[in-house]
């Protein structure tokens, strides 16, 4: 008997995102909707019927705030069922939700609250509101602040500030059951601020239909079942998690479990035993690096066995996909899968049938290793402006070098300078209060200009670079720094990397070293790890450049890095050098290290 069953809700029946939720509660009232960890009480479950009751209470509380359809309300919470409750309650009143990142800088969050004229803010705890309130001050927005976690500090704030209430007192004890709302599918549902690497973030306007069509388009390429269990750990403020780990499971009737934290992810994997995970490449890269570090300490025979398992597993994958024939080494695969692959997959819970990587490029070596070990790892591509998924590899037709074919309802084409352009139901309505920015990327006939370079072969999209990130050397050679940075960062010594060279005759790099490995490296070169001057040692730089040459061995000769600047200070959200989605703000990094960069290029003048 097949343990997997489909129970998809058609977007025509749902109409809106709150309509989707209502249909799910009617269709699957007693099935488990969400699992979450409650401090001191362990893992808890909520059925769809219980979720419906909670959403009704949140709806009743919001309706008492004299909000009008189209008004903006913001969410600043960790991933939890309350995030879903507030989002759905807002939709049921025709409100527009604005997600905020919990680890974003207070000034960025304050800017978004002001720009979107947010009337109500749901925030995690008193501490977060205190930090944000210092920047917000007496500004007009928000008019109401709801603190989710009750505490003496939260109630004290509620006494001091008339804007503040604590959720447990703000929510009514009961509320009328949710009723169907004949909302307009094309009305604005959310404003998601892109964490741009330059300038202030822009508010991407997405409709109910944008996100419903996107979730449905993904399901046409990847089957999702009622019995699936998603483990959610990317922030819900990130569109990849919001569509892929919230609206899509809602459409399919699957269960979502919320991980406690990244630090406890390995333990949660064992407890939840998910069947689907959605992650950014950095998660897979870290696991890959951990495996590589552990292998270095093992005997040569163990390393040989691991590498053989990956090689044979990859051949088995290629044969399964119909791209390779039988080979005698495949006779070893059952043994290697059991001895090498299975223990790695068990660390991920042992039940994963789909691991999705998106948000950035997945290094080919990482993909080949995990697929070779038996993990069904697929890569996709998308942007906040496309709700977000544009393309994804189906499990049964997975070409890891590509980001897969476009999902249903999406058209793609290649424009000037090899730019990927997109048209379809998932493309945004535009940028909030920013017609000029909208006009730059969205043509009058509906084609969205991604800024990414690509090629299309046999109906599949291959991302080849980023238009505005291309470095043009003084000899005319064009270098995509992202590809080099990705390759360099696979060396565990380098936590963060920026490659430079625009207008110069050679490339240089700014490197943040892994603090845990620095002490051993410094002593290897006879240096004092406590001294900042040690980072400028010529012999150390010579050794670093040798490691980089090895990392870039498969790249053309003109991509050679000639000079480096080393630092131990991480680029973070707090110091303004990372976006909330952990993308490096290149312009800010260049500005911070301007003197060092000039020094690297003045050596030959």
ABEGO torsion letter per residue (X at the ends): XBABBBBBBBAAAAGBAAAAAAAAAAABAABBABBBBBBGAEBBBBBAAAAAAAAAAAAAAAAAAGBBBGBBBBBBBBBBAAAAAAAAAAAAAGBBBBBBBAABBAAAAAAAAAAAGBABBBBABAAAAAAAAAAAEABAOBABBBBABBBAAAAAAAAABAABBBAAAABBABBBBBBBBBBBAABBABBBBBBBABEBBBBBBBBAAAAAAAAAAAAAABBBBAABBBBBABBAABAAAAAAAAAAAAAAGBBBBBBABAAAAAAAAAAAGBABBBBBAAAAAAAAAAAAAAAAABBAAAAAAAAAAAAAAAAAAAAAAGABBBBAAAAAAAAAAAAAAAAAAAAAGGABABBBBBGBBBBAAAAAAAAAAGBBBBBBBBBAAAOABABBBBAABBBAABAEBBBBGBBBBBBBGGBBBBBEAABBAEBBGBAAAAAAABBAAGBBBAGBBBBBBGGBBBBAEBAAABBBBAAGBBBBAAAAAAAAAABAABABBBBBGBGBABBBBBBBBBAAAAAAAAAAAGBBAABAAAAABAAAAAAAAAAAAAAAAABBAAABBABBBBBABBBBAAAGABBAAGBBBAAAAAAAAAAAAAAAAAAAX
